[in-house]
């Protein structure tokens, strides 16, 4: 069972790396990297708990809790920085609800 979770974690992280390499803009790359970072590492950590004792399980729970709290915050900070740098969406099917390209929306705080 732990070998299967390791393979799932590695596959998830590999797909995340490919997503960062292949996606056209910072927003879609950010989506791929944040999902791969959390889900891939979580699968690897759960695999480590299957054969571990209580101290390993406690450490894994703390690491997962920290990842659960910090990954979305970091992704939001990077996305907000890209927005303030006026990075445009380059995805063909993307819809920018913030307004026309190159123009900051008026209802958002700086």
C-alpha positions in Angstrom: 0.0 0.0 0.0 2.8 2.5 0.8 4.5 1.8 -2.5 1.3 2.7 -4.3 1.0 5.9 -2.4 4.7 6.8 -3.2 3.9 6.2 -6.9 0.8 8.4 -6.7 2.8 11.1 -4.9 5.6 11.0 -7.5 3.1 11.0 -10.4 1.3 14.0 -8.9 4.4 15.9 -8.4 5.7 15.0 -11.9 2.5 16.2 -13.5 2.8 19.4 -11.5 6.3 20.0 -12.8 5.0 19.3 -16.4 2.2 21.8 -15.8 4.5 24.5 -14.6 6.7 23.9 -17.7 3.8 23.7 -20.2 1.1 26.1 -19.0 1.2 29.5 -20.7 0.8 32.1 -17.8 1.7 32.5 -14.2 -1.8 31.9 -12.9 -2.2 28.4 -14.5 1.4 27.6 -13.6 0.6 28.6 -10.0 -2.4 26.3 -10.0 -0.3 23.3 -11.1 2.5 24.0 -8.7 0.3 24.5 -5.6 -1.8 21.4 -6.3 1.3 19.3 -6.9 3.1 20.6 -3.8 0.3 19.8 -1.5 -1.2 16.6 -3.0 2.1 15.0 -4.0 3.8 15.7 -0.7 0.6 14.6 1.2 0.6 11.2 -0.6 4.3 10.7 0.2 3.8 11.6 3.9 0.8 9.3 4.2 2.9 6.5 2.8 5.5 7.2 5.5 2.9 6.9 8.2 1.8 3.4 7.2 5.0 1.9 8.4 5.8 4.4 11.2 5.3 4.6 14.9 3.5 7.3 16.8 6.2 10.0 16.6 6.3 9.7 12.8 2.6 9.9 12.6 2.5 13.0 14.8 5.2 14.7 12.7 3.3 13.9 9.5 0.1 15.3 10.9 1.9 18.6 11.8 3.6 18.8 8.4 0.3 18.2 6.6 -1.4 20.8 8.8 1.3 23.4 8.0 1.1 22.6 4.3 -2.7 22.8 4.4 -2.4 26.3 5.9 0.6 27.7 4.0 0.1 26.4 0.5 -3.0 28.5 -0.3 -1.6 31.6 1.4 1.6 31.4 -0.6 -0.4 30.8 -3.9 -2.6 33.8 -3.1 0.5 36.0 -2.4 2.1 35.0 -5.7 -1.1 35.4 -7.6 -1.7 38.8 -6.1 1.9 39.9 -6.9 1.4 38.7 -10.5 -1.9 40.7 -10.7 -0.2 43.9 -9.4 2.6 43.4 -12.0 -0.3 43.3 -14.5 0.6 39.8 -15.8 -1.9 39.0 -18.5 -3.8 35.7 -18.9 -2.4 33.9 -21.9 -4.7 30.9 -21.8 -7.0 30.9 -24.9 -10.2 30.1 -22.9 -9.4 32.2 -19.9 -11.9 34.9 -18.8 -10.5 37.8 -16.9 -13.3 39.0 -14.6 -11.2 41.8 -13.2 -11.5 44.0 -16.3 -9.7 44.8 -19.6 -6.1 43.7 -19.9 -3.6 46.2 -18.6 -6.2 48.1 -16.6 -6.5 47.6 -12.9 -10.1 47.2 -11.5 -11.4 50.1 -9.5 -13.1 48.1 -6.8 -10.0 46.3 -5.5 -7.9 47.7 -2.8 -4.1 48.1 -3.5 
